[in-house]
Amino acid sequence: MSVFLMALVYRSCAAQDWQSLWKSYNAAFMDKQVRVIDHSAGDRTTSEGQAYGMFFALVANDRARFDGLLHWTEQNLAQGSLGERLPAWLWGRGADNSWRVLDANSAADADLWMAYTLLEAGQAWKEPSYTKLGMALARRIAEEEVVDVPGFGEMVEPGPTGFRHGDTYRFNPSYAPLQVILGLEYFMPAGPWKKLAANVPALIKDSAPHGFASDWTDLQTGDRLTVTPTIGSYDAIRVYLWAGMLNPVAPQREEILKSLSGMENYLRTNPTPPAKVRPDGGIEDPRGPVGFFAALLPYVSALGDEQIGKQLMSHVESELNSQTGLYGKPAQYYDQNLALFALGFEERQFSFNSNGTLQLKWLIG
């Protein structure tokens, strides 16, 4: 069955529409300042949460919410200007009970999504200030978070500091969504994005020796390049999500999906996606949360596996709390983000062109 027809099947089964999920998410996880709050982690806010929120607000054509998220992020994570500095990744209650930045290091995945979303928002809403800010943020990412690894090439570091020790570089495959990098190449062809995009498939393949994505992987240079993956869990689940959302003719899409075949093979005989997979491919925790079920929907759709898709969606539906409009009891912040990406994509609220640029349902009808 084609990806488009599978999406129709999923939509016909969906327990609620995506816009309703977005509104429920706003009510449960955002305050009047328009900061995204992770209630399961001391009510902290991360740059990831703000970046995802901005993307979802663009998909929802919710410009007021977008502006609120952007303003809070600039004022609290970037000292007033995303054009001049990368946002701190963590904000919350300190030991002295004050609310402030707890870790000033940035997170490259959030930065990439934020720059990309600003550029797309500038085009969709015809707002030059978003475009200007997105360009400035993207240039700062290129200057501060891109590294050239001997024997491998250029890649996005997880952050400016703390991820290189001697000749060992630590990467997070989920921090390099190919469509976002392709999109930045479209908007800024003079940047490092083309080289980064060309290296993403190799990063995913090297970090998934048994077909399961890993949270982190260490690349050691020296006499020869060696790769050491770690466990695959809450970060790694996004690797399948990003892969599944790639345009069918995006460069090296099939290579990426092939690298992740361990998950497809596992799901053929196991109805529940694993929460933790060891580097050797063994399952450490077989019971993934509802967000994992949702995140894998685009992945199995891309593979054309209708039966697995129906099983995953059936479980997602069963986890909908009609009182909160959210998934899971209790509803967790991260699960809702995965669901917003996956279900929004399956409902065709948004999709990505082969060059990474965004197609929005509210723009194209």
C-alpha positions as CSV (number, residue, x, y, z in Angstrom):
1,M,0.0,0.0,0.0
2,S,1.3,3.5,-0.8
3,V,2.3,5.9,2.0
4,F,-0.5,8.2,1.1
5,L,-3.1,5.4,1.3
6,M,-1.7,4.2,4.6
7,A,-2.0,7.7,5.9
8,L,-5.7,7.7,4.9
9,V,-6.2,4.4,6.9
10,Y,-4.5,5.9,10.0
11,R,-6.6,9.1,9.7
12,S,-9.8,7.2,9.5
13,C,-8.9,5.4,12.7
14,A,-7.7,8.5,14.6
15,A,-9.5,9.1,17.9
16,Q,-9.2,12.9,17.6
17,D,-7.9,15.4,15.1
18,W,-4.5,16.9,15.3
19,Q,-5.7,20.5,16.0
20,S,-7.5,19.2,19.1
21,L,-4.3,17.5,20.3
22,W,-2.4,20.7,19.9
23,K,-5.0,22.7,21.9
24,S,-4.9,20.0,24.7
25,Y,-1.1,20.2,24.7
26,N,-1.2,24.0,25.1
27,A,-3.5,23.7,28.0
28,A,-1.5,21.1,29.8
29,F,2.1,22.0,29.1
30,M,2.3,25.8,28.5
31,D,1.8,28.7,30.9
32,K,0.7,32.3,30.2
33,Q,4.3,33.2,29.6
34,V,4.2,30.6,26.7
35,R,7.0,28.4,28.0
36,V,6.7,24.7,27.5
37,I,6.8,22.9,30.8
38,D,7.9,19.4,31.5
39,H,6.0,18.5,34.6
40,S,7.7,15.2,35.0
41,A,11.1,16.8,35.4
42,G,10.6,19.5,38.1
43,D,8.6,21.8,35.7
44,R,11.7,22.5,33.7
45,T,11.8,24.1,30.3
46,T,14.2,23.1,27.5
47,S,15.2,24.7,24.3
48,E,13.9,21.5,22.6
49,G,10.5,22.0,24.0
50,Q,10.4,25.6,22.8
51,A,11.7,24.7,19.4
52,Y,9.1,21.9,19.0
53,G,6.4,24.2,20.2
54,M,7.3,26.8,17.6
55,F,7.2,24.2,14.9
56,F,3.8,22.9,16.0
57,A,2.5,26.5,16.2
58,L,3.5,27.0,12.6
59,V,1.8,23.8,11.5
60,A,-1.3,24.9,13.4
61,N,-1.2,28.5,11.9
62,D,-1.1,29.7,15.5
63,R,1.0,32.9,15.1
64,A,0.1,34.3,18.5
65,R,1.4,31.1,20.2
66,F,4.5,31.2,17.9
67,D,5.3,34.7,18.9
68,G,4.9,34.0,22.6
69,L,7.2,31.0,22.4
70,L,9.8,32.9,20.4
71,H,9.7,35.9,22.8
72,W,10.0,33.7,26.0
73,T,12.9,31.8,24.4
74,E,14.8,34.9,23.4
75,Q,14.3,36.6,26.8
76,N,15.1,33.7,29.0
77,L,17.3,31.3,27.1
78,A,19.2,33.7,24.7
79,Q,19.7,36.8,26.9
80,G,17.5,38.8,24.6
81,S,18.7,37.8,21.2
82,L,18.8,34.5,19.3
83,G,20.7,36.3,16.6
84,E,23.6,36.9,18.9
85,R,23.8,33.7,20.9
86,L,22.6,30.1,20.9
87,P,19.8,29.4,23.4
88,A,20.7,27.7,26.7
89,W,19.2,24.2,26.7
90,L,17.9,24.1,30.3
91,W,15.9,26.5,32.4
92,G,14.3,25.7,35.7
93,R,14.3,26.0,39.5
94,G,17.8,26.3,41.0
95,A,19.0,25.1,44.4
96,D,18.3,28.6,45.7
97,N,14.7,28.2,44.5
98,S,15.2,30.9,41.8
99,W,14.0,30.2,38.3
100,R,16.8,30.7,35.8
101,V,19.1,29.1,33.3
102,L,20.5,25.9,34.8
103,D,22.9,24.9,32.0
104,A,24.0,27.5,29.5
105,N,25.3,25.0,27.0
106,S,23.1,24.8,23.9
107,A,21.4,21.7,22.3
108,A,22.0,21.5,18.6
109,D,18.8,19.6,17.8
110,A,16.7,22.4,19.3
111,D,18.8,25.0,17.6
112,L,18.4,23.3,14.2
113,W,14.6,23.0,14.5
114,M,14.4,26.5,15.8
115,A,16.4,28.1,12.9
116,Y,14.5,25.9,10.4
117,T,11.1,26.8,11.8
118,L,11.9,30.5,11.8
119,L,12.9,30.4,8.1
120,E,9.8,28.5,7.2
121,A,7.6,30.8,9.3
122,G,9.1,33.8,7.6
123,Q,8.1,32.4,4.2
124,A,4.7,31.1,5.3
125,W,3.6,34.2,7.2
126,K,5.6,36.6,4.9
127,E,7.4,38.0,7.9
128,P,11.0,39.2,7.1
129,S,12.0,39.4,10.8
130,Y,11.6,35.7,11.3
131,T,13.7,35.1,8.2
132,K,16.4,37.4,9.4
133,L,16.5,35.8,12.8
134,G,16.5,32.3,11.4
135,M,19.4,33.1,9.1
136,A,21.4,34.6,12.0
137,L,20.7,31.5,14.2
138,A,21.7,29.1,11.4
139,R,25.0,31.0,10.9
140,R,25.7,30.7,14.6
141,I,25.0,27.0,14.5
142,A,27.4,26.6,11.6
143,E,30.1,28.5,13.5
144,E,29.7,27.0,17.0
145,E,28.2,23.5,16.6
146,V,29.6,22.1,13.4
147,V,32.8,20.1,13.6
148,D,35.0,18.4,11.0
149,V,35.9,14.9,12.2
150,P,39.0,13.4,10.7
151,G,38.1,10.4,8.6
152,F,34.4,11.1,8.8
153,G,33.7,14.7,7.7
154,E,31.5,17.5,9.0
155,M,28.7,16.8,11.5
156,V,26.6,18.7,14.1
157,E,28.0,18.4,17.6
158,P,25.3,18.0,20.3
159,G,26.5,21.3,21.7
160,P,29.4,23.7,21.6
161,T,31.2,22.2,24.7
162,G,31.5,18.9,26.4
163,F,31.3,16.5,23.5
164,R,34.9,16.1,22.4
165,H,37.6,14.4,24.5
166,G,40.9,14.1,22.9
167,D,40.4,12.2,19.6
168,T,36.9,11.0,20.6
169,Y,33.8,12.9,19.4
170,R,30.3,12.1,20.8
171,F,27.3,12.5,18.6
172,N,23.6,12.0,19.0
173,P,22.0,10.7,15.7
174,S,18.6,12.1,16.7
175,Y,20.2,15.6,16.7
176,A,20.6,15.5,12.9
177,P,17.2,15.3,11.2
178,L,18.0,15.1,7.6
179,Q,15.0,17.0,6.3
180,V,15.8,20.0,8.6
181,I,19.4,20.0,7.4
182,L,18.3,19.8,3.7
183,G,15.9,22.6,4.4
184,L,18.7,24.8,5.8
185,E,20.7,24.0,2.7
186,Y,17.8,25.3,0.6
187,F,17.6,28.6,2.5
188,M,21.4,29.0,3.0
189,P,23.2,27.1,0.2
190,A,26.6,28.7,1.1
191,G,26.6,27.0,4.6
192,P,27.9,23.6,5.7
193,W,24.5,22.0,5.3
194,K,25.2,20.0,2.1
195,K,28.2,18.3,3.6
196,L,26.3,17.6,6.8
197,A,23.4,16.1,4.9
198,A,25.7,13.8,3.0
199,N,27.1,12.5,6.3
200,V,23.9,11.9,8.1
201,P,23.2,8.4,6.6
202,A,26.7,7.3,7.6
203,L,26.2,8.5,11.2
204,I,22.9,6.6,11.4
205,K,24.4,3.4,9.9
206,D,27.5,3.5,12.0
207,S,25.5,4.0,15.2
208,A,23.0,1.2,14.4
209,P,25.2,-1.9,13.8
210,H,22.2,-4.3,14.5
211,G,19.6,-2.2,12.9
212,F,18.5,-0.3,16.0
213,A,19.3,3.4,16.5
214,S,21.4,4.4,19.4
215,D,21.0,7.4,21.7
216,W,24.7,8.3,21.4
217,T,27.7,7.2,19.5
218,D,31.4,7.8,20.0
219,L,33.6,8.4,16.9
220,Q,37.3,7.9,17.7
221,T,39.8,9.1,15.2
222,G,43.5,8.3,15.3
223,D,45.0,5.5,13.2
224,R,41.6,4.5,12.0
225,L,38.0,5.6,12.7
226,T,36.2,3.5,15.2
227,V,32.5,3.8,16.2
228,T,31.0,2.9,19.6
229,P,27.2,3.1,19.9
230,T,25.4,3.3,23.2
231,I,22.0,2.1,24.3
232,G,19.0,3.0,22.1
233,S,16.1,4.6,24.0
234,Y,14.4,8.0,24.4
235,D,16.7,9.9,22.1
236,A,17.0,7.1,19.5
237,I,13.2,6.8,19.0
238,R,13.4,10.1,17.1
239,V,15.8,8.7,14.5
240,Y,13.0,6.4,13.3
241,L,10.5,9.3,13.4
242,W,12.7,11.6,11.3
243,A,13.5,8.8,8.9
244,G,9.8,8.0,8.4
245,M,9.0,11.6,7.7
246,L,11.5,12.0,4.9
247,N,10.1,12.6,1.5
248,P,10.0,9.4,-0.6
249,V,12.6,10.8,-3.0
250,A,14.8,12.6,-0.5
251,P,18.5,11.7,-1.0
252,Q,19.6,8.5,0.7
253,R,16.2,7.9,2.4
254,E,16.3,4.2,1.5
255,E,19.8,3.8,2.8
256,I,18.7,5.3,6.2
257,L,15.6,3.1,6.4
258,K,17.7,0.0,5.6
259,S,20.1,0.9,8.4
260,L,17.2,0.8,10.8
261,S,15.8,-2.5,9.8
262,G,16.2,-4.0,13.2
263,M,13.2,-2.2,14.5
264,E,11.0,-3.3,11.6
265,N,12.1,-7.0,12.1
266,Y,11.4,-6.7,15.8
267,L,7.9,-5.2,15.4
268,R,6.9,-8.1,13.0
269,T,6.9,-10.5,16.0
270,N,6.5,-8.1,19.0
271,P,3.5,-5.8,19.3
272,T,5.2,-3.4,21.7
273,P,8.3,-1.3,20.7
274,P,11.2,-1.7,23.1
275,A,12.0,1.1,25.5
276,K,15.7,0.2,25.6
277,V,17.9,-1.7,23.2
278,R,21.5,-2.6,24.0
279,P,24.3,-1.9,21.6
280,D,24.5,-5.6,20.7
281,G,20.8,-5.5,19.6
282,G,19.5,-7.2,22.7
283,I,16.4,-5.9,24.3
284,E,16.9,-4.4,27.8
285,D,13.4,-3.1,28.3
286,P,10.6,-4.4,26.0
287,R,7.8,-2.0,27.0
288,G,8.0,1.4,25.3
289,P,5.6,4.2,26.2
290,V,2.7,5.4,24.1
291,G,5.0,8.0,22.5
292,F,7.1,5.3,21.0
293,F,4.1,3.7,19.4
294,A,3.2,7.0,17.8
295,A,6.8,7.9,16.8
296,L,7.1,4.7,14.8
297,L,4.0,5.3,12.7
298,P,5.7,7.3,9.9
299,Y,8.6,4.8,10.0
300,V,6.4,1.8,9.3
301,S,4.3,3.9,6.8
302,A,7.5,4.6,4.9
303,L,8.3,0.9,4.8
304,G,4.7,0.2,3.5
305,D,3.9,-2.2,6.4
306,E,0.2,-1.7,6.9
307,Q,-0.3,-4.4,9.5
308,I,2.3,-3.1,11.9
309,G,0.9,0.4,11.4
310,K,-2.6,-0.7,12.3
311,Q,-1.3,-2.4,15.5
312,L,0.7,0.7,16.5
313,M,-2.3,3.1,15.9
314,S,-4.7,0.8,17.7
315,H,-2.5,1.1,20.8
316,V,-2.1,4.9,20.4
317,E,-5.9,5.2,20.2
318,S,-6.3,3.1,23.4
319,E,-4.1,5.5,25.3
320,L,-6.2,8.6,24.6
321,N,-7.6,10.1,27.7
322,S,-10.9,11.7,26.7
323,Q,-10.8,14.0,29.7
324,T,-7.5,15.6,28.9
325,G,-7.3,15.1,25.2
326,L,-3.8,13.7,25.6
327,Y,-2.1,10.3,25.3
328,G,-1.2,8.2,28.4
329,K,-2.4,8.1,31.9
330,P,-0.8,10.3,33.2
331,A,0.1,12.2,30.0
332,Q,3.9,12.8,29.7
333,Y,5.4,15.8,28.0
334,Y,7.7,13.8,25.7
335,D,5.0,11.4,24.6
336,Q,2.8,14.3,23.5
337,N,5.7,15.8,21.4
338,L,6.3,12.5,19.6
339,A,2.5,12.2,19.0
340,L,2.2,15.7,17.7
341,F,5.0,15.1,15.2
342,A,3.8,11.6,14.1
343,L,0.1,12.2,14.0
344,G,0.5,15.6,12.4
345,F,2.5,14.0,9.6
346,E,0.1,11.0,9.2
347,E,-2.8,13.4,9.0
348,R,-0.9,15.5,6.4
349,Q,-1.0,18.6,8.5
350,F,2.6,18.9,7.3
351,S,5.1,17.1,5.1
352,F,8.5,17.7,3.7
353,N,9.6,18.2,0.1
354,S,12.6,16.3,-1.2
355,N,14.7,19.4,-0.5
356,G,13.6,19.5,3.1
357,T,11.2,22.5,2.7
358,L,7.9,22.4,4.5
359,Q,4.5,21.8,3.0
360,L,1.7,23.1,5.3
361,K,-1.9,21.9,5.0
362,W,-3.3,25.4,5.9
363,L,-1.3,26.9,3.1
364,I,-1.9,24.5,0.3
365,G,-5.4,23.4,1.2
